Amino acid sequence: MTDGHEHQHDHDHAEHEHAHESHEHAHEGHEHGHEHEFDYVGAVEDERARKDEWFKSSSSSPLPHEVRHDFQGLPYFAVDPALRFEDLALEPYAGDQPSSFQIPTSDGQLRPAHRAGTFAFEHEGAPRRLTAYTLDDGGSESLFVPFLDATSGRETYGAGRYLDLEPEVDGTYALDFNLAYHPYCVYAESYSCPLTPAENRLPIRIEAGERLPAEPGAA
């Protein structure tokens, strides 16, 4: 079916807009001097509330109509300022995979993609690296960073979570896992969502951003 894929393209744009707003609000909250942690946490939580309202009431919401009335909000990990990595340079891709390729999607399709570069950061005492991609035309400054981690398939969606990154004024990027979100195919199978390439598997737990609902009876 083409409708689901076409609708997903529109929703990709809407989700990108929400992710960009999250980045802006969180960035603003992060800049307030000695109170930056309180303000940053508050900014992220405020953006989560805005997204919940959009999910519940927008005609573009990925939630099926029959569940919107009872929707109580998306589940998240607690905001962790230590999982925001700032002033990162987009390094040239130096792996052994082709720069331009076809990324598979959740509905068995292929979508044009390009490896735009990589981000290097350190967490839990070890160097980490994620590849950033552009999708379709490759002409946007926005970078798409899907990732898998040790929560994938347990507390978070098995095919990974997403980050959308915009460059800062100085050309650097902030890799903020508190803004990690689930693809729309988590909410409805009609969506066509890019799957996370194996090179973006982190061997650690990233307890930040969106998560799946806790199992009944879990602590």
C-alpha positions as CSV (number, residue, x, y, z in Angstrom):
1,M,0.0,0.0,0.0
2,T,1.3,3.5,-0.8
3,D,-1.0,5.4,1.4
4,G,0.7,4.4,4.6
5,H,4.1,5.4,3.2
6,E,2.9,8.7,1.9
7,H,1.2,9.5,5.2
8,Q,4.4,8.6,7.0
9,H,6.3,11.0,4.9
10,D,4.0,13.8,6.1
11,H,4.2,12.6,9.7
12,D,8.0,12.4,9.4
13,H,7.9,16.1,8.6
14,A,5.6,16.8,11.5
15,E,7.7,14.7,13.9
16,H,10.8,16.5,12.7
17,E,9.2,19.8,13.5
18,H,8.4,18.6,17.0
19,A,11.9,17.3,17.5
20,H,13.3,20.6,16.3
21,E,11.1,22.5,18.8
22,S,12.3,20.1,21.5
23,H,15.9,20.9,20.6
24,E,15.3,24.6,20.7
25,H,13.4,24.6,24.0
26,A,15.9,22.3,25.7
27,H,18.8,24.3,24.3
28,E,17.3,27.5,25.7
29,G,16.8,25.9,29.1
30,H,20.4,24.6,29.1
31,E,21.9,28.1,28.8
32,H,20.7,29.6,32.1
33,G,24.0,29.7,34.1
34,H,24.1,28.0,37.5
35,E,20.4,27.1,37.2
36,H,20.9,25.4,33.8
37,E,20.1,21.9,35.1
38,F,16.8,22.9,36.6
39,D,15.9,25.0,33.6
40,Y,17.0,22.3,31.2
41,V,15.0,19.6,32.9
42,G,12.0,21.8,33.0
43,A,12.3,22.7,29.3
44,V,12.4,19.0,28.3
45,E,9.4,18.2,30.5
46,D,7.5,21.1,29.1
47,E,8.2,19.9,25.6
48,R,7.0,16.4,26.5
49,A,3.7,17.9,27.8
50,R,3.3,19.8,24.5
51,K,4.0,16.6,22.5
52,D,1.5,14.7,24.6
53,E,-1.2,17.3,23.9
54,W,-0.3,17.1,20.2
55,F,-0.6,13.3,20.2
56,K,-4.0,13.5,21.9
57,S,-5.6,16.3,19.9
58,S,-3.9,16.8,16.6
59,S,-5.5,15.5,13.3
60,S,-1.9,14.5,12.4
61,S,-1.4,12.4,15.5
62,P,-0.1,8.9,14.8
63,L,-2.4,7.4,17.5
64,P,-5.5,5.6,16.1
65,H,-8.6,7.7,16.7
66,E,-10.2,5.1,19.0
67,V,-7.4,5.4,21.6
68,R,-6.9,9.2,21.7
69,H,-9.7,9.8,24.1
70,D,-8.0,7.6,26.8
71,F,-4.5,8.7,26.0
72,Q,-2.7,9.7,29.2
73,G,0.7,10.6,27.8
74,L,3.8,8.9,26.4
75,P,6.1,7.1,28.8
76,Y,9.6,8.4,29.3
77,F,12.8,7.8,31.2
78,A,13.5,10.6,33.7
79,V,15.4,13.5,32.2
80,D,19.2,13.0,32.6
81,P,21.3,16.1,31.8
82,A,24.4,13.8,31.6
83,L,23.0,12.2,28.5
84,R,23.2,15.5,26.5
85,F,26.5,15.8,24.7
86,E,27.3,19.2,23.3
87,D,29.7,20.9,21.0
88,L,30.1,17.8,18.8
89,A,31.6,18.0,15.3
90,L,30.2,16.1,12.4
91,E,33.2,14.0,11.4
92,P,33.5,12.6,7.9
93,Y,32.2,9.0,7.6
94,A,35.2,6.7,7.5
95,G,33.5,3.3,7.7
96,D,33.5,0.5,5.1
97,Q,29.9,0.9,4.0
98,P,28.8,3.0,1.0
99,S,28.0,6.6,1.6
100,S,24.8,6.4,-0.4
101,F,22.5,3.4,0.2
102,Q,19.0,2.2,0.6
103,I,17.8,2.0,4.2
104,P,15.2,-0.7,4.9
105,T,11.9,0.2,6.5
106,S,9.5,-1.5,8.8
107,D,7.1,-2.4,6.0
108,G,9.8,-4.1,3.8
109,Q,10.5,-1.1,1.6
110,L,13.8,0.7,0.8
111,R,14.3,4.4,1.2
112,P,17.3,6.4,-0.2
113,A,19.7,7.5,2.5
114,H,23.2,9.0,2.8
115,R,25.8,8.6,5.5
116,A,26.5,12.3,6.3
117,G,29.1,11.6,8.9
118,T,29.7,10.4,12.5
119,F,29.5,11.8,16.0
120,A,32.1,10.7,18.6
121,F,31.4,11.1,22.3
122,E,32.4,9.4,25.5
123,H,30.0,7.7,27.9
124,E,30.6,5.3,30.8
125,G,34.3,5.7,30.4
126,A,34.5,4.5,26.8
127,P,34.4,6.2,23.4
128,R,31.1,5.9,21.5
129,R,30.2,6.7,17.9
130,L,27.0,7.1,16.0
131,T,26.5,7.6,12.3
132,A,24.2,10.4,11.1
133,Y,22.2,10.2,8.0
134,T,20.2,12.3,5.6
135,L,17.1,10.7,4.0
136,D,15.7,11.1,0.5
137,D,17.1,14.2,-1.2
138,G,20.0,14.7,1.3
139,G,19.6,18.5,0.9
140,S,18.4,19.3,4.4
141,E,20.7,20.4,7.2
142,S,18.8,18.2,9.6
143,L,20.5,14.9,10.5
144,F,18.7,11.7,11.3
145,V,20.4,9.6,14.0
146,P,18.6,6.3,14.7
147,F,20.2,4.1,17.4
148,L,19.8,0.8,19.2
149,D,21.0,0.3,22.8
150,A,20.7,-2.3,25.5
151,T,17.2,-1.2,26.3
152,S,16.0,-2.0,22.7
153,G,13.5,-4.8,22.6
154,R,12.9,-4.5,26.4
155,E,12.1,-1.0,27.7
156,T,12.2,0.5,24.2
157,Y,11.2,-0.4,20.7
158,G,13.2,-3.3,19.3
159,A,14.0,-1.5,16.0
160,G,15.5,1.5,17.7
161,R,14.7,5.1,18.6
162,Y,15.4,8.3,16.6
163,L,17.1,11.6,17.1
164,D,16.8,14.6,14.7
165,L,19.7,17.1,14.9
166,E,20.0,20.6,13.8
167,P,23.3,22.5,13.7
168,E,24.1,25.1,16.3
169,V,25.1,28.6,15.2
170,D,28.8,27.6,15.3
171,G,28.2,24.5,13.2
172,T,28.5,22.0,16.1
173,Y,25.7,19.7,17.2
174,A,24.2,18.5,20.5
175,L,23.4,14.8,20.8
176,D,20.6,14.8,23.3
177,F,19.3,11.4,24.2
178,N,16.6,13.0,26.4
179,L,14.9,13.9,23.0
180,A,15.1,10.3,21.7
181,Y,11.7,9.3,20.3
182,H,10.0,6.2,18.9
183,P,9.1,5.9,15.3
184,Y,5.4,6.1,14.4
185,C,5.2,2.4,13.5
186,V,5.2,1.8,17.3
187,Y,1.6,3.2,17.3
188,A,0.2,1.9,14.1
189,E,1.5,-0.7,11.6
190,S,0.5,1.4,8.6
191,Y,3.6,3.6,9.0
192,S,6.8,3.0,7.1
193,C,9.7,3.7,9.4
194,P,13.4,3.4,8.7
195,L,15.2,0.6,10.6
196,T,18.3,1.3,12.5
197,P,21.5,0.2,10.7
198,A,23.7,-2.2,12.7
199,E,26.5,0.3,12.9
200,N,24.4,2.4,15.3
201,R,24.1,-0.2,18.0
202,L,25.4,1.0,21.3
203,P,26.4,-1.8,23.8
204,I,25.1,0.2,26.8
205,R,21.8,1.3,28.2
206,I,20.6,4.7,27.2
207,E,18.0,5.4,29.9
208,A,16.7,8.6,28.4
209,G,14.0,9.7,26.1
210,E,10.8,7.8,25.1
211,R,10.3,4.3,26.4
212,L,7.6,1.6,26.1
213,P,4.9,1.3,28.8
214,A,6.1,-0.6,31.9
215,E,5.0,-4.2,32.1
216,P,2.0,-4.7,34.5
217,G,3.4,-5.3,38.0
218,A,6.8,-3.9,37.2
219,A,8.4,-1.5,39.7
